[in-house]
Amino acid sequence: MASQQDIKRRIQSVRNTRKITKALELVSASKLRRAQLRIEALRPYADRMRDLMMEAASRAQLQGEPLLTRREPGRVGVIVVTADRGLAGAFNGQVVRRALQVGAEHEGQGHEVVYLPVGRKGLGTLRFRRREVLESWTGFSDRPEYADAEAIVAAAIKAYAAGELDLVVLVYNRFVSALSQHVEDVQLMPIPEGELAGLDAHERALEGSMLFEPDEEEMIGELLVSSLEVNVYRALLESTASEHGARMTAMRNASENANDLINSYTLAMNRARQAEITQEILEVVAGADALQ
């Protein structure tokens, strides 16, 4: 059995760890609230932007627009949105796992797969697994800006237009609540045919004709790019809120486990103290008997 001093050192070590996990929990809770407000404010705009893009593209039926051009997916790019830091439970692991599953599905169909990770955790895991990384972005998972989404979309469009990629898929954690995050994978490029054809005919009739000024082709191209940027920005914000929620939950669980461990060590220390007292009494009694 460990001595009282050993157990006391263990208790103090666990208490110090609990201070860290409790502080991280409070920080994540504060950041989660701000991130949640940002994503809730963006969602209506992103949904309306997506509807507008689908309506305009389906009406225009542009031929030759790179983002609407479909070809056999010989080379697939998977954008993986992770965090720059860990201590967030299964947050990073589950999105990387889903990205690798998507890649394996395409590889099973004979397609070449490359990855475009966002966040240091995803980049490190993919490099460790020796996956081909076409381009990566780090340093802004805690508070992404719209310019970050613009950079990601610009790189993806450049590779897609140049024929380096034939299909681009986005994998990220969608924020549901502080306790729940759902991994989603969506096709970014080309624009899915189902989305362009999915508008309700009655809704189109009510909206009437769409006029383009100054040029229809130019406006549609810019609208498609803007829509992709909004979608990626939304994914970044969803991932940020999910990260803070996952870290807050993980740190809360860690603090509770530390409390249980402290109670267990305290009980063990009390037993050790009782054993020492009993041993001392037995020694005194044995010494007294020896003197008689």
Backbone bond lengths (Angstrom), bond angles and torsions (degrees), N, CA, C in turn:
res aa  C-N    CA-C-N  psi(-1)  N-CA   C-N-CA  omega(-1)  CA-C   N-CA-C  phi
1 M - - - 1.465 - - 1.530 109.95 -
2 A 1.329 116.25 138.20 1.460 120.82 -179.85 1.517 110.27 -67.26
3 S 1.330 115.87 150.88 1.455 120.51 179.69 1.524 110.69 -76.08
4 Q 1.344 115.03 167.46 1.466 119.79 179.28 1.525 111.57 -60.91
5 Q 1.315 117.31 -38.69 1.467 120.38 -178.62 1.534 110.93 -65.13
6 D 1.320 116.07 -40.96 1.467 119.46 178.26 1.525 110.83 -62.47
7 I 1.326 115.75 -44.05 1.467 119.92 -178.79 1.527 110.30 -67.05
8 K 1.345 116.83 -38.55 1.462 119.94 178.16 1.532 111.04 -62.07
9 R 1.332 116.51 -40.32 1.465 119.84 178.45 1.533 110.52 -64.61
10 R 1.319 116.60 -39.09 1.461 119.98 178.01 1.532 111.11 -64.88
11 I 1.321 116.00 -42.34 1.470 119.86 179.15 1.524 110.41 -61.78
12 Q 1.345 115.98 -43.96 1.462 119.00 179.89 1.523 111.29 -64.40
13 S 1.324 117.03 -38.27 1.464 120.89 178.26 1.529 111.11 -63.31
14 V 1.332 116.82 -42.98 1.464 120.49 178.69 1.530 110.92 -66.58
15 R 1.331 116.99 -37.92 1.466 120.44 177.90 1.527 111.16 -62.94
16 N 1.330 116.88 -40.39 1.465 119.93 177.60 1.525 110.88 -64.31
17 T 1.315 115.77 -40.90 1.470 119.27 176.83 1.515 110.93 -63.66
18 R 1.328 117.15 -39.77 1.466 120.93 179.63 1.526 111.30 -63.03
19 K 1.321 117.26 -35.79 1.463 119.56 176.83 1.532 110.91 -60.85
20 I 1.345 115.88 -41.18 1.466 120.25 -179.38 1.521 110.61 -67.35
21 T 1.331 116.62 -47.10 1.468 119.28 -178.23 1.526 111.25 -65.37
22 K 1.325 117.49 -36.11 1.464 120.54 178.42 1.523 110.63 -66.95
23 A 1.337 116.56 -41.22 1.464 119.71 178.27 1.519 111.18 -64.63
24 L 1.341 117.22 -42.96 1.460 120.44 178.44 1.525 111.21 -63.80
25 E 1.331 116.69 -35.96 1.463 120.19 177.45 1.530 111.11 -62.49
26 L 1.329 116.84 -44.26 1.474 120.69 -179.02 1.526 111.00 -67.62
27 V 1.330 117.21 -40.28 1.464 120.76 178.63 1.527 110.33 -64.09
28 S 1.323 116.82 -44.28 1.468 120.45 -179.97 1.518 111.36 -65.40
29 A 1.337 116.92 -36.53 1.465 119.94 178.19 1.524 110.91 -63.26
30 S 1.336 116.03 -40.37 1.464 120.01 178.35 1.523 111.34 -66.39
31 K 1.334 116.92 -44.56 1.462 120.78 179.77 1.526 111.36 -68.44
32 L 1.324 116.85 -33.22 1.465 120.49 -179.93 1.528 110.71 -61.91
33 R 1.306 116.34 -41.05 1.468 119.45 -178.78 1.515 111.07 -61.70
34 R 1.337 116.92 -44.74 1.460 120.19 179.16 1.530 111.02 -65.86
35 A 1.326 116.43 -42.39 1.470 119.74 -179.98 1.523 111.08 -65.71
36 Q 1.318 116.57 -36.70 1.458 120.51 179.83 1.524 110.87 -66.38
37 L 1.327 117.32 -39.20 1.464 120.63 177.55 1.524 110.90 -64.25
38 R 1.338 117.02 -38.52 1.470 120.49 -179.76 1.525 111.37 -65.99
39 I 1.316 117.60 -44.60 1.463 119.28 -177.14 1.519 110.78 -72.57
40 E 1.321 118.19 -35.11 1.461 120.16 177.56 1.525 111.14 -66.49
41 A 1.326 116.94 -33.14 1.463 120.06 178.27 1.526 111.18 -73.83
42 L 1.331 117.81 -30.83 1.464 120.92 -176.85 1.520 113.04 -82.93
43 R 1.310 118.72 -30.86 1.462 121.47 -172.27 1.525 113.99 -54.64
44 P 1.342 120.49 -47.77 1.474 119.11 179.25 1.527 112.34 -61.25
45 Y 1.337 116.92 -40.65 1.463 120.31 179.05 1.524 110.60 -64.97
46 A 1.344 116.69 -42.99 1.463 120.44 -179.47 1.523 111.14 -64.12
47 D 1.328 117.12 -40.18 1.468 120.25 178.95 1.523 110.99 -65.09
48 R 1.320 116.20 -42.94 1.469 119.68 179.97 1.527 110.71 -68.71
49 M 1.315 117.26 -37.14 1.463 121.19 177.64 1.520 110.18 -63.34
50 R 1.307 117.06 -40.18 1.465 121.21 178.35 1.529 110.53 -64.92
51 D 1.323 117.32 -43.52 1.469 120.24 178.39 1.525 110.88 -62.39
52 L 1.337 116.21 -42.02 1.456 120.36 -179.47 1.522 111.02 -64.62
53 M 1.333 116.44 -41.01 1.457 120.37 178.41 1.522 111.18 -63.04
54 M 1.324 117.00 -45.41 1.464 120.19 -179.40 1.526 111.15 -63.74
55 E 1.333 115.94 -41.70 1.466 120.30 -179.06 1.527 110.72 -63.95
56 A 1.346 115.38 -47.05 1.463 118.88 -177.58 1.522 111.23 -66.02
57 A 1.346 116.84 -44.58 1.459 119.76 -177.95 1.521 111.83 -67.03
58 S 1.323 117.61 -38.99 1.461 120.19 -179.60 1.518 111.64 -69.74
59 R 1.334 118.04 -31.67 1.463 121.10 177.54 1.532 110.62 -74.29
60 A 1.340 114.80 -41.52 1.462 117.82 -175.19 1.519 112.16 -72.99
61 Q 1.360 116.30 -37.87 1.460 121.23 -178.55 1.542 110.62 51.59
62 L 1.309 114.55 50.97 1.465 119.61 -176.55 1.520 111.25 -65.80
63 Q 1.293 115.94 137.02 1.453 122.02 173.83 1.530 107.88 -105.10
64 G 1.294 117.11 128.10 1.452 120.81 178.82 1.511 113.88 97.94
65 E 1.341 119.25 -9.26 1.459 120.94 175.35 1.533 108.25 -66.61
66 P 1.347 118.38 121.09 1.468 120.88 -174.30 1.526 113.43 -54.44
67 L 1.324 117.31 -40.12 1.460 119.94 -175.79 1.520 112.97 -73.27
68 L 1.342 117.03 -12.52 1.455 120.95 177.47 1.524 112.16 -106.96
69 T 1.317 116.67 -4.69 1.463 120.94 -178.06 1.522 110.07 -80.21
70 R 1.317 115.77 126.54 1.453 121.28 -178.92 1.518 110.40 -106.62
71 R 1.326 115.04 136.90 1.451 120.43 177.08 1.521 109.10 -144.69
72 E 1.302 116.10 166.48 1.460 120.71 -178.82 1.528 109.26 -61.13
73 P 1.332 117.79 123.28 1.472 120.52 -176.19 1.512 113.10 -71.88
74 G 1.331 116.20 80.28 1.459 119.76 177.42 1.517 111.97 -75.48
75 R 1.341 117.12 -32.99 1.478 121.46 -179.31 1.521 108.05 -131.61
76 V 1.309 116.31 122.19 1.464 122.98 -174.28 1.518 109.54 -111.92
77 G 1.327 116.00 132.91 1.454 121.41 175.27 1.518 110.57 -107.00
78 V 1.331 117.49 130.13 1.465 122.86 -178.88 1.527 108.57 -114.80
79 I 1.333 116.05 112.89 1.465 121.91 176.25 1.530 107.75 -85.85
80 V 1.329 117.06 119.00 1.469 122.59 -176.20 1.522 108.76 -111.75
81 V 1.320 117.34 116.63 1.467 121.66 -177.93 1.520 108.96 -98.23
82 T 1.330 115.88 110.78 1.463 121.91 177.74 1.528 108.88 -125.32
83 A 1.339 116.15 -167.99 1.462 121.68 -179.15 1.515 110.38 -105.60
84 D 1.322 115.70 164.58 1.463 121.00 175.08 1.521 111.80 -84.70
85 R 1.334 117.07 -17.57 1.461 120.95 -177.84 1.524 110.32 -126.87
86 G 1.328 115.22 163.43 1.448 121.62 179.21 1.517 111.54 -101.00
87 L 1.336 116.33 -143.86 1.471 123.16 -177.75 1.523 111.34 56.66
88 A 1.325 116.28 37.41 1.465 121.16 -179.26 1.522 111.45 -126.78
89 G 1.309 117.02 31.51 1.449 120.19 178.63 1.517 111.82 64.82
90 A 1.331 115.36 -133.09 1.470 121.02 -176.98 1.524 112.33 -90.93
91 F 1.330 117.79 11.63 1.464 121.01 -173.86 1.523 112.32 -56.20
92 N 1.319 117.01 -55.13 1.464 120.45 -177.70 1.524 111.89 -72.54
93 G 1.318 116.20 -39.69 1.452 119.80 -176.67 1.513 113.49 -62.83
94 Q 1.340 116.87 -40.43 1.460 118.54 -175.22 1.527 112.29 -72.18
95 V 1.325 118.03 -33.29 1.467 118.94 179.86 1.529 110.34 -75.37
96 V 1.335 117.86 -37.28 1.465 120.13 176.41 1.522 110.10 -67.07
97 R 1.316 116.54 -39.02 1.466 120.32 178.74 1.526 110.81 -61.39
98 R 1.336 116.30 -42.71 1.468 119.56 179.13 1.523 110.86 -67.11
99 A 1.327 117.36 -38.81 1.465 120.40 178.31 1.525 111.12 -62.49
100 L 1.327 116.71 -40.86 1.457 120.03 178.30 1.532 110.98 -67.76
101 Q 1.327 116.85 -33.32 1.463 120.15 175.94 1.524 110.73 -65.14
102 V 1.345 116.05 -44.26 1.460 120.11 177.48 1.527 109.86 -60.38
103 G 1.336 115.99 -44.10 1.459 119.39 178.47 1.516 112.34 -62.44
104 A 1.336 116.90 -40.98 1.464 120.49 -179.99 1.522 111.35 -65.17
105 E 1.340 116.72 -36.60 1.464 120.21 178.08 1.529 110.87 -62.05
106 H 1.320 116.94 -43.73 1.464 120.17 179.52 1.528 111.38 -71.41
107 E 1.319 116.48 -36.86 1.460 118.56 177.20 1.524 110.98 -64.52
108 G 1.339 116.01 -33.72 1.451 119.78 175.98 1.519 113.21 -64.72
109 Q 1.342 116.30 -23.03 1.462 121.27 177.36 1.531 111.74 -92.29
110 G 1.318 116.43 6.99 1.461 120.49 177.94 1.507 114.32 87.01
111 H 1.339 118.31 15.06 1.461 121.24 -179.53 1.526 109.90 -94.76
112 E 1.313 115.56 149.27 1.460 121.14 173.82 1.527 108.16 -86.29
113 V 1.319 116.75 137.74 1.463 121.41 -175.09 1.525 109.58 -121.87
114 V 1.345 115.38 131.66 1.465 121.86 172.76 1.519 107.72 -125.80
115 Y 1.314 116.19 158.48 1.463 120.81 -174.46 1.525 110.43 -119.85
116 L 1.345 114.42 146.07 1.461 122.28 176.30 1.531 107.08 -125.47
117 P 1.332 118.31 82.58 1.464 120.86 -174.79 1.527 113.04 -76.29
118 V 1.321 114.43 144.30 1.464 122.98 172.52 1.522 106.87 -116.08
119 G 1.326 117.97 116.85 1.460 120.89 -177.59 1.523 111.47 108.78
120 R 1.327 116.34 143.16 1.460 121.35 -175.63 1.528 112.34 -66.84
121 K 1.314 117.89 -33.75 1.459 120.53 -177.64 1.526 111.30 -65.55
122 G 1.327 116.27 -45.43 1.456 119.03 178.17 1.513 111.79 -66.18
123 L 1.331 116.71 -41.03 1.456 120.85 179.49 1.524 111.12 -62.20
124 G 1.331 116.36 -44.70 1.462 119.74 -179.65 1.524 112.44 -64.23
125 T 1.335 116.52 -41.51 1.465 119.79 -179.22 1.516 111.58 -66.50
126 L 1.319 117.19 -43.11 1.465 120.69 -178.68 1.530 111.09 -66.54
127 R 1.324 117.26 -38.87 1.465 119.69 177.01 1.518 111.02 -67.97
128 F 1.330 117.04 -38.04 1.456 120.75 177.99 1.528 110.77 -62.98
129 R 1.328 115.97 -35.90 1.471 120.59 179.13 1.530 112.11 -86.24
130 R 1.328 116.07 5.64 1.466 121.90 176.00 1.531 112.38 60.93
131 R 1.338 116.11 38.54 1.452 120.34 173.39 1.532 109.43 -88.57
132 E 1.325 116.23 148.53 1.463 120.16 -179.05 1.528 110.05 -73.60
133 V 1.318 116.46 124.72 1.465 122.83 179.48 1.524 108.15 -107.82
134 L 1.334 115.81 115.64 1.460 120.44 -179.26 1.523 110.99 -77.11
135 E 1.336 116.71 -44.34 1.463 122.21 179.03 1.520 107.88 -160.91
136 S 1.331 116.96 155.47 1.464 120.15 -177.48 1.525 109.91 -143.25
137 W 1.344 114.89 158.83 1.460 122.30 178.75 1.528 108.38 -138.35
138 T 1.314 117.06 134.02 1.465 121.19 -179.24 1.529 109.32 -140.98
139 G 1.342 114.27 167.22 1.455 120.29 170.83 1.513 116.30 96.07
140 F 1.342 118.92 2.86 1.471 118.50 -177.57 1.527 112.64 -136.62
141 S 1.323 119.08 13.16 1.464 120.08 -176.71 1.526 111.95 -64.94
142 D 1.350 116.99 -26.44 1.470 120.40 -178.38 1.522 111.79 -71.73
143 R 1.333 117.98 -33.27 1.458 121.55 179.79 1.533 108.75 -153.70
144 P 1.326 117.91 80.64 1.470 120.67 -177.71 1.526 111.71 -71.38
145 E 1.321 116.16 151.32 1.449 123.30 175.90 1.525 109.47 -116.30
146 Y 1.323 115.25 167.26 1.466 119.46 -178.64 1.525 111.15 -63.55
147 A 1.328 116.66 -32.60 1.460 120.29 178.89 1.529 111.54 -61.66
148 D 1.331 117.49 -30.41 1.464 120.37 177.18 1.526 110.64 -66.36
149 A 1.330 116.24 -41.47 1.466 120.10 176.78 1.529 110.57 -64.97
150 E 1.320 117.05 -38.60 1.466 120.51 178.44 1.531 110.89 -60.86
151 A 1.328 117.10 -42.01 1.466 120.59 -179.67 1.526 111.04 -64.86
152 I 1.323 117.19 -41.74 1.464 121.03 179.83 1.523 110.72 -64.83
153 V 1.334 116.80 -46.58 1.466 120.86 -179.12 1.522 110.54 -65.68
154 A 1.328 118.08 -40.42 1.462 120.82 -179.86 1.526 110.87 -60.52
155 A 1.331 117.22 -42.33 1.464 120.54 179.45 1.524 111.10 -67.09
156 A 1.326 116.59 -40.64 1.471 120.03 -179.68 1.520 111.16 -67.24
157 I 1.334 117.26 -42.91 1.471 120.83 179.66 1.524 110.52 -65.06
158 K 1.323 116.76 -40.92 1.467 120.38 179.30 1.525 110.76 -60.04
159 A 1.339 116.54 -45.34 1.464 120.34 -179.99 1.523 111.06 -68.06
160 Y 1.341 116.74 -36.75 1.460 120.38 -178.87 1.529 111.06 -70.83
161 A 1.329 116.25 -43.91 1.466 119.99 -179.37 1.525 111.40 -67.05
162 A 1.338 117.30 -31.43 1.462 121.07 -179.39 1.521 112.31 -81.56
163 G 1.330 117.47 -4.11 1.456 120.58 -179.76 1.515 113.53 83.95
164 E 1.345 117.95 6.52 1.461 120.42 177.58 1.521 111.02 -72.95
165 L 1.329 116.60 -27.52 1.457 122.61 176.35 1.522 108.56 -128.47
166 D 1.324 116.11 141.11 1.461 121.33 177.84 1.522 112.01 -108.77
167 L 1.326 116.42 -13.22 1.462 121.90 179.70 1.521 107.83 -154.52
168 V 1.336 116.78 136.47 1.465 121.36 179.69 1.528 108.29 -125.43
169 V 1.333 115.63 126.18 1.464 122.39 -178.78 1.526 108.55 -119.69
170 L 1.324 116.53 138.55 1.465 122.91 179.63 1.526 108.88 -109.89
171 V 1.334 117.06 126.74 1.469 122.95 179.04 1.522 108.25 -120.17
172 Y 1.339 116.85 127.14 1.464 120.70 -177.17 1.525 110.01 -156.49
173 N 1.334 116.02 169.42 1.460 122.65 175.86 1.523 109.31 -94.16
174 R 1.328 116.81 119.64 1.466 120.67 175.86 1.527 109.03 -87.93
175 F 1.323 115.34 131.27 1.466 120.53 -177.49 1.527 110.89 -76.60
176 V 1.316 116.31 124.12 1.465 122.20 175.01 1.515 109.62 -108.22
177 S 1.322 116.17 -52.58 1.463 122.13 175.93 1.519 107.68 -158.91
178 A 1.327 116.10 177.59 1.458 119.19 179.61 1.522 111.57 -62.88
179 L 1.318 117.29 -23.37 1.458 121.24 -178.70 1.515 112.96 -99.82
180 S 1.320 117.24 -7.82 1.469 119.48 -172.98 1.518 110.74 -139.79
181 Q 1.329 115.31 130.30 1.466 122.82 173.03 1.528 107.57 -133.67
182 H 1.323 116.33 135.64 1.459 121.17 -175.39 1.522 109.46 -113.77
183 V 1.328 116.97 125.65 1.462 121.23 179.91 1.530 109.13 -77.86
184 E 1.321 116.14 129.14 1.457 121.40 179.14 1.521 109.97 -126.60
185 D 1.324 115.99 147.12 1.460 121.26 172.04 1.518 108.20 -127.98
186 V 1.328 116.22 127.06 1.459 122.14 -176.61 1.528 108.89 -128.53
187 Q 1.312 115.27 147.59 1.462 120.71 177.14 1.520 109.19 -84.38
188 L 1.330 115.46 123.17 1.461 120.25 179.17 1.525 111.86 -90.83
189 M 1.322 115.64 -50.38 1.459 120.85 -176.89 1.519 110.08 -136.90
190 P 1.333 116.32 134.70 1.469 126.93 -4.15 1.526 111.41 -72.18
191 I 1.326 115.79 165.84 1.457 120.05 177.72 1.526 108.33 -59.06
192 P 1.351 118.97 125.35 1.466 120.08 -177.16 1.523 112.69 -57.72
193 E 1.329 116.39 136.66 1.465 120.91 -179.87 1.522 111.19 -62.04
194 G 1.334 115.84 -35.06 1.460 118.92 -179.60 1.520 112.67 -61.17
195 E 1.335 116.97 -34.35 1.461 119.93 179.44 1.528 110.75 -71.58
196 L 1.340 115.97 -40.33 1.460 118.96 -178.47 1.518 111.46 -68.49
197 A 1.329 116.50 -29.72 1.461 119.87 -177.86 1.515 112.19 -97.79
198 G 1.335 117.23 1.67 1.454 119.47 -171.95 1.507 115.59 -90.52
199 L 1.321 119.73 4.86 1.449 120.88 -179.04 1.525 110.51 -74.70
200 D 1.303 115.58 141.81 1.462 120.52 178.95 1.518 110.02 -72.59
201 A 1.308 116.88 131.35 1.470 121.05 -177.05 1.522 111.02 -61.92
202 H 1.326 116.89 -37.48 1.462 119.05 -179.84 1.524 110.95 -66.25
203 E 1.345 116.37 -38.13 1.472 119.97 178.34 1.516 110.03 -64.09
204 R 1.337 117.56 -40.72 1.464 120.39 178.79 1.517 111.00 -63.12
205 A 1.326 115.92 -41.07 1.465 119.24 -178.63 1.516 110.93 -63.75
206 L 1.318 116.72 -36.95 1.456 120.01 -179.60 1.529 111.22 -69.81
207 E 1.337 116.54 -34.72 1.456 119.18 -177.60 1.519 112.36 -74.24
208 G 1.314 117.55 -22.14 1.457 120.51 177.07 1.512 111.99 77.65
209 S 1.298 116.00 -166.34 1.458 121.30 -175.83 1.518 110.80 -76.86
210 M 1.336 114.76 150.16 1.457 121.06 177.81 1.524 108.11 -108.80
211 L 1.307 116.09 127.43 1.454 121.97 -179.42 1.521 109.20 -104.36
212 F 1.336 116.62 141.11 1.465 121.91 -178.49 1.524 109.06 -116.23
213 E 1.336 115.75 133.45 1.449 121.34 179.49 1.527 107.97 -143.12
214 P 1.350 120.85 123.72 1.471 124.40 10.98 1.528 114.05 -90.81
215 D 1.365 117.20 -29.45 1.458 119.14 -173.83 1.521 108.49 -135.23
216 E 1.323 115.23 133.59 1.462 119.87 -175.65 1.520 111.95 -62.59
217 E 1.323 117.40 -47.99 1.455 120.83 -176.79 1.522 111.41 -63.79
218 E 1.330 115.92 -42.77 1.460 119.79 179.72 1.522 111.02 -65.11
219 M 1.325 116.83 -42.80 1.461 120.48 -179.22 1.522 111.75 -64.68
220 I 1.341 116.60 -42.05 1.460 119.49 -179.90 1.523 110.94 -64.17
221 G 1.342 116.77 -41.63 1.459 119.83 179.22 1.518 111.93 -60.63
222 E 1.336 116.63 -45.53 1.459 120.25 179.21 1.524 111.39 -66.75
223 L 1.325 115.67 -36.56 1.465 119.62 -179.63 1.524 111.27 -66.59
224 L 1.327 116.83 -39.86 1.452 120.36 178.71 1.533 111.26 -64.23
225 V 1.333 116.34 -42.84 1.467 120.13 178.70 1.531 110.50 -63.61
226 S 1.334 116.12 -44.64 1.472 119.71 179.37 1.519 111.26 -61.94
227 S 1.324 115.99 -39.06 1.461 119.72 179.58 1.522 111.06 -64.35
228 L 1.336 117.12 -41.96 1.460 120.37 177.70 1.529 111.13 -63.55
229 E 1.326 116.79 -40.18 1.468 120.52 178.69 1.519 110.91 -62.88
230 V 1.331 116.60 -42.19 1.465 119.95 178.95 1.526 110.40 -64.94
231 N 1.340 116.87 -41.00 1.457 120.11 179.72 1.530 111.45 -63.03
232 V 1.329 116.39 -43.26 1.465 119.70 179.53 1.523 110.29 -68.85
233 Y 1.330 117.36 -40.03 1.463 120.39 178.03 1.527 110.67 -62.44
234 R 1.322 115.34 -39.61 1.461 119.19 176.64 1.528 110.31 -62.23
235 A 1.331 117.42 -42.88 1.463 120.68 178.58 1.528 111.06 -61.92
236 L 1.338 117.05 -39.08 1.470 120.17 178.21 1.525 111.05 -63.73
237 L 1.340 116.93 -43.57 1.464 120.04 179.50 1.530 111.25 -68.02
238 E 1.331 116.58 -40.09 1.469 120.25 176.88 1.529 109.49 -59.97
239 S 1.325 116.11 -43.09 1.460 120.66 -179.40 1.527 111.27 -65.64
240 T 1.327 116.88 -39.81 1.467 120.53 179.62 1.527 111.00 -63.09
241 A 1.337 116.49 -47.71 1.462 119.73 178.20 1.527 110.76 -61.94
242 S 1.328 116.46 -40.33 1.468 120.34 178.53 1.526 111.00 -63.75
243 E 1.334 116.10 -40.20 1.471 120.24 179.83 1.512 111.26 -61.33
244 H 1.334 117.07 -48.61 1.466 119.98 -178.87 1.523 110.99 -65.53
245 G 1.333 117.05 -39.21 1.457 119.82 178.06 1.518 111.53 -64.41
246 A 1.335 116.70 -43.44 1.460 120.66 179.71 1.526 111.20 -65.60
247 R 1.346 116.80 -40.94 1.472 119.63 179.78 1.525 110.80 -67.70
248 M 1.329 117.32 -40.37 1.462 119.80 178.36 1.525 110.66 -60.63
249 T 1.329 116.74 -44.82 1.464 120.90 179.06 1.514 111.56 -65.17
250 A 1.339 117.25 -43.00 1.458 120.99 -179.49 1.529 111.22 -63.97
251 M 1.326 117.18 -41.87 1.458 120.10 -179.92 1.528 111.94 -70.41
252 R 1.326 116.78 -33.27 1.469 120.09 175.91 1.531 109.75 -65.04
253 N 1.321 116.77 -43.77 1.465 120.16 177.29 1.517 111.19 -63.70
254 A 1.344 116.32 -38.39 1.459 119.80 178.93 1.532 111.08 -65.18
255 S 1.328 116.73 -39.37 1.472 120.13 178.38 1.519 111.09 -65.45
256 E 1.334 116.07 -40.07 1.467 119.37 178.21 1.526 111.08 -66.37
257 N 1.317 116.61 -39.16 1.467 119.57 176.37 1.527 111.47 -64.90
258 A 1.344 116.01 -35.56 1.467 119.48 177.15 1.525 110.54 -65.05
259 N 1.324 117.29 -39.78 1.477 120.53 177.15 1.525 110.57 -60.91
260 D 1.324 116.14 -44.31 1.475 119.85 179.09 1.528 110.70 -62.89
261 L 1.329 115.91 -39.86 1.457 119.37 -179.36 1.523 111.27 -67.93
262 I 1.340 116.94 -39.20 1.467 120.79 177.85 1.526 110.16 -62.77
263 N 1.322 116.88 -43.24 1.475 120.29 178.24 1.521 110.99 -61.91
264 S 1.336 115.99 -40.28 1.460 119.57 179.46 1.527 111.31 -66.00
265 Y 1.336 115.99 -42.85 1.470 119.57 178.77 1.532 111.23 -67.23
266 T 1.333 117.02 -37.32 1.467 120.43 178.71 1.524 110.82 -62.57
267 L 1.334 115.85 -42.30 1.459 119.78 177.32 1.519 110.81 -62.90
268 A 1.337 116.20 -41.89 1.468 119.89 178.67 1.526 110.63 -64.63
269 M 1.349 117.56 -37.98 1.461 120.91 179.90 1.528 110.49 -66.75
270 N 1.334 117.27 -40.16 1.471 120.30 178.21 1.527 111.03 -63.30
271 R 1.343 115.24 -39.79 1.464 118.50 177.65 1.523 110.98 -65.40
272 A 1.339 116.52 -39.46 1.458 119.95 178.69 1.529 110.53 -64.75
273 R 1.358 116.34 -39.60 1.470 119.82 178.59 1.531 110.58 -64.27
274 Q 1.338 116.07 -43.64 1.461 119.28 178.92 1.526 111.06 -62.59
275 A 1.347 115.57 -39.01 1.463 118.62 179.37 1.520 111.04 -64.68
276 E 1.349 116.66 -39.48 1.463 120.04 179.00 1.526 111.08 -66.34
277 I 1.330 117.08 -41.54 1.473 120.72 179.29 1.524 110.32 -63.82
278 T 1.340 114.89 -43.82 1.471 118.96 178.72 1.517 111.11 -61.11
279 Q 1.340 116.12 -41.63 1.465 120.45 179.69 1.522 110.91 -64.10
280 E 1.336 117.14 -40.23 1.466 120.23 179.12 1.523 111.09 -65.16
281 I 1.354 117.27 -40.27 1.470 120.40 178.92 1.522 110.05 -63.64
282 L 1.330 115.16 -42.92 1.466 118.58 179.39 1.522 111.11 -62.38
283 E 1.328 118.41 -37.97 1.454 121.55 178.99 1.523 111.32 -66.93
284 V 1.363 116.41 -39.70 1.472 119.75 178.58 1.528 110.44 -64.99
285 V 1.320 115.23 -44.98 1.466 119.65 -179.99 1.534 110.44 -63.00
286 A 1.350 115.84 -43.34 1.464 118.87 179.20 1.521 110.79 -63.47
287 G 1.343 117.38 -37.47 1.467 119.80 178.22 1.513 112.05 -67.08
288 A 1.343 116.11 -38.72 1.478 119.87 178.48 1.516 111.28 -65.80
289 D 1.332 115.97 -39.94 1.466 119.51 179.17 1.533 110.39 -64.90
290 A 1.331 115.63 -35.50 1.457 119.25 -178.71 1.531 112.26 -68.22
291 L 1.330 118.21 -27.68 1.453 121.70 -179.93 1.514 112.69 -80.09
292 Q 1.301 117.82 -18.68 1.461 119.89 -178.30 1.531 111.19 -77.14
